[in-house]
Amino acid sequence: MTVMWRVPLSVSERTIPHVAESYEEFEAFIDFFIRLDADEDEAWRTKVETAAFAPVFDMVSAPFDMDDEDGADNEVIGEDSYTQDYLQMEDGDVIDPNDFVAWLVTQPNANGNLYLERVARHYVSFLRNAPYKLNAQLSIEECNIFVCETVEEFERIRTIMTSSPNYKEVNDRGHNSFSAGLNCYGRYLTHRNTGVAPVPEKAGRKASQPPTGFVIEEKLTINLSLEERTAIEMVFESRYTNGFRIDPIELGRLRRFVREITEAEIALSDEELADAVKMCGTLFEGKVYTVSKETRKKIKGIVENYLSTGVKAIFYDEFYAKNEYWLFDESVVSIEMLSDLLRKLFPRMTFTETFFGNTSGNIHTVVVSELHRIWGDDILLNFDQMAERLPYIPIGRIKTALAYNADFIWNSVEVYTHTEKIDITTTEKNYIRDVAWRECELHRYVSMVDLPLVDFAERNHKLSPTAIHNAAFSVYLADNYDKRGKIITRKGENIDALTIMQEYCRTLDMITLDALLEFERDLTGEVHRWIPMQAGYDVMVRIDIDNYVAERLVDFDVDDIDAALDHFVRGEYAPLITVTTFAVFPHCGQTWNLFLLESYIRRFSKRFKFETPSVNNRNTGCIVRKHSQLDYEGIMSDAIAKSALTLSDSDAVADFLFRSGYRGSRSKAKLADLIKKATLLRRDKTIHTGEKRAETEKESTMFD
């Protein structure tokens, strides 16, 4: 049997049946098109947008021009063929879209389900195409999301995009696929840079604003008969489970559907009928949704049962995320709609912009109070346990409360303890405070590793060494002392490990780097290589990779050394490793090498300064003239721009910065931003060169 449709289908729209994953889905598509073909007008596209599978329709048609109806001679293109093109690396890409897709399918969405691969590919197609449709102040390069490899750069670009005057229009056409793709890409970059993937959360409203576009009309008086009202409700239940858009076309269809049931016309104007429709449900963003009594009863029951356990607060976004799988099917299609329903179901409860319940106060206070309540007898709790006991508080809110409240002490990754669970004694408290006071009187500081905490650690044996130190400070010393790392000082004293090591270095004639590292280990119980190395550079002179000496053991002729540096620094800067001979440098009492030269430039040179990403053992960094206004990123961007590199080859750029001595590794951190700045510098130079050439040609014609 051959089925012929009069419905106009473009190439992309004919691919809808190809995305059906089961026989039942395919039959649903066929049935839908048969019903479309029965319509008497050409408004079938409007019905597609209100259909239950509108997101699927949008998914297969989004990459094509929706107004393109080329007829039946065009090749039918399936989803895989077009998404594969978008997954290919393009010029300028820093992030491989395939890596983004591979990561996203391992992540949960707001409902807790893993993203489907086709959805991930779908997001890539929107990230590729949508930015070019925005009326935004973006260069061609900036329209490529996949050049962003840091969260900071991505957020800058996203802010520009979402501020575009037609952003909402572009996003709406894709049923929010563009904004969803941006959110996922932001999560991916956060994971890529920090190793932590943020938990997806629903966006909330701004403070002091009512739910946007959302009202419930309850007190209108409309002249509808009982039969007409019943018929409208029947139509809604059978035909508009995904919402009724209030416009003349749909109102006309509603009249026809009611006429088929009652065999009579509705004697109301369109305005009056629209008001009657609003009485049947909830108006949200131009559509009316009906929420049944059974659904309201179910929501109320879940909330009452949960609050009966002693819970004080429920966050709207988390409640919706945990129940969206059935709320959406029951026409509760947004957090705003849920919030409004809850306000009507529980008029005596306290409602804020983000949560409701039997408590009030700011978010931090409420979450901390709830954490206190659920801690129970446990010494330690991890994030999973907290989330299980507080299912309707977003995990992000819990993490923030733990990080910014002194009552909670970090024990290990995703595990915390509570000060009330620490086993303390008054005798021990007095003894430790006496030790801290004496040490601070003698040395102005005391290290946590020097406090007598053996008994304390034994009584609190479930805590990690880090938690032992933090807990002891919190319960015994926090009221009168400050803590910086492992260093304890009286409140107001500005002393840290670096300051102490600098003072130590001033007492020495010579010391090895290993000895400095060991001193820090004794001081703090840990080793952060940059602290002892920085202390050595600040106070002493590094004469080679292993040794530092007192300043008095070196005799620098500043004017002659600066003159020698002029031979190597031709412009504003030069990498340290470009100094390959010391034949022109005057004798200084020590054998010249790059470590000694770096020490000289850092503290003694009159005309040069030393810039580097961080103290290091690789001679990484630049000799920079003191009058230069370039920061280190500016130096690297300028060097890239002046090179012969193809800027679209990020691997080549990373290798150049490493081999030339600007960076200590081939890291791509901030590389996209450096390449963009270099691209602008090259463009500006080209424009300037063109202007100078035109000026020269003009002058030459004046003499012809």
N, C-alpha and C positions, 0 to 999 in steps of 0.2 A: 504494500500500500504506500502510495506517495502522498505526503501531506504538503500542501502549498499554503504559504502564509502571505497575506497582503501587508504584514507589518514591515516597514522599511528597516533593513538591517545593514549596518556598515560592516566592514571586514571584521573589526574587533568584536562587534556585538554578536556576530555569528559564531564566535568561539565560546559562547556561554555554555553550551552543552558539553564542551570538552573538559570543563573543570569538575563535572559531576564525578564523585568518587564511589557512588553506589548506584544500583539500578533504581532505588527509590528516589534518589536525588535527580536522576535523569528524567524519570517520569514526572517529577514535580516541575522541572523546567518545561517539558513538553506541554503539560497541562496549563502552565502559566501563559505560554505563547498562544495556545488555542484561545484562552480567555482574552488575551490582548487582541487577537484577530477579530473577535466578536464585537469589539468596541466600534462605535459609529463615527468616531472622530480620529484625528491624528495625534491625540494627547497621550499616546502610549508611553512616551518617555517619562512623563510625570508619574504614571503608575509604576514604572520600573523603580523610580526613586523611592517610592513608599512601600515597595514590596519587601517581603521578609528576607529575600536574598540580595537586597541592594548592595551590600558590601562586596558580595561575590561578583555581581555585575560590574561594579567599579573596579574590582581587582583585575579582571580580564580586559577591560576597556580603557583603563587609565592611561597607558602609554600611547594611545592613539588619539587622533582628533575626533572628538565626539560628533562633530558636524560633518565629518567625511563620510559620504555614502556613495561609494564608488560602484556599487552594483555587484553582480554575481561573478564578474570576470576576474576579480582579484583573488589572489591566493589566500586561503584561510590560514591564519597564523595562530599557533597555540601559545600558551603562556611560556613554555620552556624556551621557545625560539627567541622571544624578545627579551626575557630576563637574562639569558646568557650574555647578550650584548652588553647589558649594563654591568655585569659582573666582571667584564674584562678590565684590566688596568688601563687607564688613560694617561696621556701626558700630564705630568704634574701631580699625579696621585702619589701620596705618601703611604696611605693606608690601602691595603688590598681589600676590595669589597668582599672577596671570598672569605677572608679572615673574619670580617665583621659578621657575615652570615653564619660561618662555622661556630662563632662564639654565641651568637644570639639564640641559636636552636638549643643551646644548653642552659638557657636562662628562663626563669618563670616570668609570665606576664602578671598583670595585676590580679588575675584570678588564681594564680598559683600553678597554672598549666604551662608546659614548655612551649615556646614559640614554634610554629610549623615552619619548615624550610621555605615553602612557597610564600608564606607571609613575610619572612625575612627578605626573600628576593623581591617581593612586591615593594617593601620599604626602600630597597636599594634603587628601584626604578624611580620612585618619587624623589629620593635624595638627589638622583642624577638630573631629573628634569625640572622639578618645581622651582628651584632657585632662579632659573633663567626666565621664569614668568613673572617674577616679582618686580615691582617698581621701586627697587631699592638701590641705594648708593653702594653698589658692589662691582668690583672689577670682574672680568671674565674668570680670572684665576680664583677669586674669592667665592664665586658661585659653585665651585667644586668643593663640596663638603669633605671629600676624601683627601684633601691636602691638610686638614686639621689633625694634628696628632697630640695636642695638649688640650686639656679641658679649658684653660684660659682662652686660647685662641678660638676654640669652638664656640664658647659662650659669647665671645665678642661678635662673631659672625652671626650666630643665632639671634642675638639681640637686634642686629641690623635687619635680618630677614623678617622677624616677627613684628618689627615696627613698620614694615612696608605697608602703605595704604591699602594694597590689594591682597595682603597676606591671608586674611580671613576668607576672601573669595577663592583664592587658589587652594587653600586648605579644605574648604567646604566641598569643592568640586571632587576632591578625592576622599570624601567622608573621613577627614582628619588623618589620612594616611601619612601626609607630609609631617604633621606635628608628631605623630606617633614614631615615625622614622627618626626624627631629630632627637626625641627623648631616648630612644634605644641607642642611637649613636653616642649621645652624651654618656649614657651608662657604660658603653663599651670603652670609651676613652678613659673614664674614671677607673675602670677595671685594669685597663692596659697600663696606666701610669702608677696606680697605687696597689693593684692586686685585689682591690675590694670592689665588688659590683653592688652599686646602690640598690636598695629595695624599691621597686616601682611603686609610686604612690599616686593617688588621684589628686588632681589639682583642686585646691580649695578656693573659696571666694575671698576677696579682700575684706578687711575689717569694716564693719559698719555699713555693708551693702546688702540689700535684700537679694534673694535668689534671682539671677538675671533671667528675664523673660518668663517668669514662672508665677502664675496666679491660679487660684481656684475660685470660680464664680459660684456662690452658693445662695445668694439672696435675690436673684433676678426673678421677676414675675413674667412668664411667657404664656401666651394663650395657646397651649398645646393640649389636645385631647389626650386622655389616658392611652388610647389606641396608638396615637402618633408617637407619644413618648416611648411606649413599649416597642414600637416598630424601630425607632431610632436606636434604642439600646440593642435591639436584635441585630441591626445592621452593623453597629460598632463591634459587637461580639463576633460576628461572622466574617466581616470584610476589612475591619480596620484595627486588627490586633497590634499593628505596628504604628498606630497613630493616624490621626485625621488632620490633613493640612487644610486650614481655613482659607479657601480661595474660591472664586466663582465657579471654576470647573468642578471641584469636588463637591461644592454645595449643590450644583446641578445634578451630579450623579447621586447624591444622597436623596434628593427629591425623587429621582427615578426609582431608586431602591425601595423607598418608603411607599411610593405609589404601587409598586408591585405587590406589597404586603397588604396595604389598606384599601387599595383600589380607589384612592382619593388623593387630591393634591393637598400639599401643605400650604395653608393660607397665611404664610408669613413672608415678610420681605427677607432678602439675603442677610441683612444686618440682624434682624430678629432671629432668624434661623441660626446664625453664627452664635448668638448669645445662648440659644437653646442647646447647641452642641457643647458649649463650654460647661453647661450645667451637668453634662453627662460624665465629665472627667476632669483632667488636669491639662491646662494649656502650658506647653513648654516649647520655646523657640518656634512658635508658629504652628505647632501641632497639638491636637488634643489627644490625650491618652486616658484610657479608662482603667482604673485600679479597682478590682473587685473587692467586695466585702471580705471574701475568704483571704485575699492577699493581705488586707489591712489587719485581719485577725491573726494571721500567721506572723507578721512583723511584730505586732504587739506581744504575742506570746513569747517569741524569741527574746525580746528585750526584757520582759518581766521575769522570765526564768533566769536570765543572766544577772540582772540586778539583784535577784533574791539571794545570790551567793555572796553578797557584800560588796560587789563592784560599785564604784562611785561615778565612773565616767565611761562613755562610749564615744569614740571618734567616728564621725560620719563616713569618712573616706575608707577607713578600715572595715567598718560594718558593711559598706557597699561592696568592697572588694571581696570579702569573704562570702557574700551572698549573691553576687552579681549573676551567677550561673542560673538562678531562678528568678531573681528580681526583674532582670531585663525582659524575660519572657512574660512576666506579669505586668509589663508596661511601666515599670519604674525604671526609667532609662537614664537617670543621672543621679549624682549625689545631691544636687539641688532639690530634685523631686523627692528624694528620700528624706531630706532634712525637713521639707515642708510637711510631709506626711507625719513624721515623728512629732513635730510641734503640735499637730492637731490631735494625734493619738495620746500625747502626754502633756496636756496644757499646764500642769502644775510643776513640771520639772524645770530645771535651769538649762537654758540653751545659750551657747556661745557660737562664734563663727565656725569653730572646728569640732566641738564636742558638746554632748549634753549628758545629763544625769542628775545625781543627787548631791552635787558639789558645785562650787564656784571657785574662781581664782584664775591665775594665768596658767598657761599650758605646763610650764616647768614645774610649778608648785603641785599641780594635780597629778602629773606623772610620777614625781618623786613620792607623793603621798601613797599612790597606788603601789609603787615598788616596795615601800615600807610594809604595806599591808600584806602583800603576797609572799614576802621573803620566808616567813615561817621559821622553822628551826634549822634550816640549812645554813652551813657555813659559807658555801660557795654556790653560785648559780651561774649557768651559762645563758647565752642569748636565747637558745631554743627553749629552755625551761621558762624563762621570763615570758617569751612570746606565747607559750602554751597557757600560762596562767593569766596572761592579759591579752587575749586574742583580738580585742577590739581597740587596742592602742598600737599605732604603727611602730614597727621595730625601730625606725629612724628616730622617733620621739624618745623611745626607751634609751637608745644609745646616747643621745644628747644629754638626757637627764643624768645618766651614769657618769658621763665625762665631765660635767660641770657642777657636780655636787660632791662636796668633800666627805659626805657620809658613805660614799661608795668607793671602794679601793680596787684598782685593777690588779688582778692576780696573774692572769696569763691571757692568751688570745681568746677573746669573747667570753672570758670568765671574770666575775667580780665577787668580792666579799663586802660585808657591811660592818661599819664600826661597832655596831651593837653586838656583833658576833665575835669580837676580839676579846680574848681572855687576858685581863689586866689585874694588877694588884697595886694597892696604894703604896706599899713599901718600895716596890720596883719603880713606880712612877717617881717618887721622891729621889731615889738613888740616881736614876738616869738624868733627871733635871739638874741634880748637883754636879754630875760629871760634865754635862753640857755647859753649865755656867762656868766651871773652872777652866775648861779648855778655851772657851771664848774670851775669858779674861786674859789668858796667856797668849793666845794666837789669833784672836778675833774670829775663829771658826773652829768647828769640829766636824770630822767626817762621820757619816753614818756607820762606816765600817769600824770605827774606833769606839763606838758606844757598846756597853755591856749588855748584849741582847741574847745571850745564849739561852737563858731560862725562858725568856719571852718566846723565842723561836720554838723551843720544845713544847710549850703549852699550846702554841698555835701551829702545830706541825703540818696542818693541811695547806698552809699558805706557802707560796713560792718565796724565794729569797727577796725578790723585788717587793712583793706584798708585805713581807716582814718589816722591811725598812720603812715603807710608806705607812703601814699601820702604826708602827711604834711612834713615828713622828706625829701622825694625826692624833693619837690618843694621849701622848705624853708631852709634846713640845709645840704643837701648832699654835697655841695661844700666845707664846712669847718669842717664837723664833720663825725665821724664814728658811726655806729649803730650796737650793738650786742644784739639781742633780743629786749628788750625795753630800753636798756641802751644806752644813747647818750654820747659820749666823743669827745674831740678834736682829730683831726686826729693824729695818732701816739701813742695815749694813750692806753695802754693795760689793759683795765678795763672791766670786765663783771659782771654779777649778782653774780657769785660765789666769785669773788674777794671782792666785796662790802660786802657780807654776812660774809666772813672771817674776814674782818676788824671790822665789827659790833660785832662779837662773841668775839673778843679780849677785848672788853670793858666790858664784862659781868662776873659776878660770877656764875650765874645759869640762865638757860632758859629751857622752855619746848619745845618739838618738835612742838606742835601746835602753839606756839608763833613764832617759826622760820618760819613755813609755812605761818603764817599771815604776817610776815615781808616781805617775798618774794612776797606775793600777793600785798602788798602796794607798793613794789618796781617796780614790772613789770606788775601788773594787772593780773598775771597768777600764777599758782602753778605747779612747776615741783619738785616733792618730793625729787628727788635725789640731787638737788642743796642745800637746807637747811640741809639735812642729811649729805652730804659730807662736807659742811662748818663746821658743828658741830664736825664731826670726825677729821677734819684737825686742828682745833684750841682748842677744848675743849675735855672733857672726857665724854663719854656716860655712865651713871651709871645704867640705866635701860631702858625699852622700851620708856619711856616718857620724861626723863630728861637728860640734859647735865650740867656739872659743869666745872668751871675753873680748869686748871691743878694744881694750888697750893692747891686745896682742896682734893687732892689725894696724897698718899705717897707710891710709888711703890718700893719694894725691888727687883730690876731687876734680880740679880743673883739667889735669892731663887725662884722667880717666873719662871724663865727660867728652873731651875732645876726641878721644879714641872711639867712643860710642857713636860720634857723628859719622864715622866712616861706614857704620853698619845700618844706622837708622836714617834712610834717605828721605822718607816722608814723615808722617806723624807717628808711625809705629813700625815695629819689626818683631817677629817672633824671637824669643831668646835663643833658640837653636840656630838662628842664622849667623850667630857669632861663632865662627869655626876656627879662628886663630886668635891668640893673645899676644902676638909679637909686638903690637903697637901699644900694649898696656904697660904702664910703669910698674916697677916692683913694689909690692905692698907688704912684704914680710911673710906672705903665704903663697903657695903655688896657685896660679889662676886656673879656674875651671868655671863651669856654668853655675854651680851652686854658690860659689864665692861671688860671682858677678851678680846673681840674683840678690844676695844679701846686701851688696853695695848699693844696687839701684833702689831697693826697698827703703833704706834708711839714710843714705849718705849723699846721693846724687843731688845736684842743684837743678839740673835741667831735665831729668828723666824720672819717671815713676814706673813701678812694675804692676801690671794687671794680669790676673789669672782667675780662672773659675773657682779654684780652691788650692790651698797649699798641697804640694805633691812632691813626689820623688822622681818625676819624669822630665823635669825642666820644661813643663808646659806653662806657657804664658807669654806675654809681650812686653817689650821695652817701649814705653810710650812717652812722647814729649809732654812735659807738664802743662803746656798751654793748650793741649788737645782737649776738645769737648766731647770726644767719643767715649761712650762706655764700652764694656767688653763685647756686648752684643753688637754694638755699632761697628766695632773693629772687625768682628768676624763677618758681618754683612758686607762691609766695604771690601774686605779681602776676597770674598766670594764674587762680588760684582766685578772686581778687577781681574779675576782669573779668566781663563779660556774655557771654563766648565760649561757644559750644557745643564742649565739649571733644573731641567725636568728629571735629571738623573740624581735622585737623592743619595743613592749609594756612593756615587762619585764625589758628591759634595761632602758627605760625612768622611770619606777617605781622605779628601784634600785637607780638611780641618785637622785631622789626626796626624797625617804625615808632615804637615807644615808646622806643627807645634802649637796650634791654637787650642786643641783639645787633647785630653789624655786618653781618649778612646774613640771608637767610631760610633758613639751614641747618636741617636737621632732626636734626642730631647731638644725641643724648640727649633728643630731644623726647618720645619715648614715656615715658621715665622722669619727665620734668617733668610731663607730663599726668597720669600716675598719682598723683604726689605731690599735684598740684592737686586731683584727684578726691577723695583722702582728706581734704584740708583742707576741701573743700566739705562732705563728709559729716559730718566732725567738727563743723563750724560749725552744720549743720542739727540735729544731735543736741543740741548745747549750747543752741541757740536754743529747741528744743522743750522742753528741761528747764527753762529759765528761764521760758518761758511757762506751763508747768504749775505751777511754784512760785508765780508771780504770781497765777494763778487760784486756787490753794489759799489764799493769803493773803487774797485778796479775799473768799472764801466765809466766812472766819473772822469777818469784820466784818459779814456780812449777817445 
